[in-house]
């Protein structure tokens, strides 16, 4: 098992791709995929890069912007995401601030999902994820 890392500029296209796959394959419109945000501030980058990918499935995608890591986890609901988060915290032996949103429950498109993730993270952790809007703006330009 190993999550696949992409550049942060690929985040929006990755989410768009997962939305397209979900629309094509998921007739009952349940939680088709989950976006997980984790703040790894205070954890050495080499530890993250060495250990984190092996914790995830090969179908999971990882992007990051500085200490903020985002995971796109297909066919994972909130419950499954909570299990992954617990595994991450056990791996690093530390509490990790995180937020979760699911498609289509928390948004029907990438912008809505990013908005939901931004609001939840700001409310629960006072972390401003303006970097999400930079990715959206790049594609619009």
C-alpha positions, 0 to 999 in steps of 0.5 A, a space after each residue: 500500500 502506498 498513497 500517491 503524491 501529487 503537486 499541490 497545483 494538481 489538487 483541483 484536477 484530482 478532486 475534479 477527476 474523483 467527482 467525474 468518476 463518482 458521477 459515472 459509477 456511483 448511482 446511489 450518491 452516497 459518500 463517494 470520496 472524502 477529503 482529509 486535511 491534516 496540519 503536520 506543523 511541528 513534524 519533520 518533513 522527512 518523517 512525513 514523506 517517509 512514513 505517510 504514503 505507506 499508510 494509505 492505499 494506492 488509490 489515495 492521493 496526497 497533496 501538500 502546501 507547506 505543513 498542510 496535507 490534503 488526502 483524496 480518498 476514493 470510496 471512503 466515508 467519514 467513518 473510514 476517514 476517522 480510522 485513517 486519521 487515528 492511524 496517522 496520529 498513532 504513526 506520529 504519536 501526536 494529535 493531528 489537527 484535521 478536518 474532513 469533507 465528503 462528496 457529495 454531502 459537503 459539496 457538489 463540485 470542487 469549489 463547494 468542497 473546498 469552501 466546506 473544508 475551509 469553513 470547517 477547518 477555520 471553525 474547529 482549528 482556527 486555521 485559514 486554508 486560503 491556499 485552496 483558493 489560490 489553486 482554484 484561482 490558478 485554473 480560472 486564470 
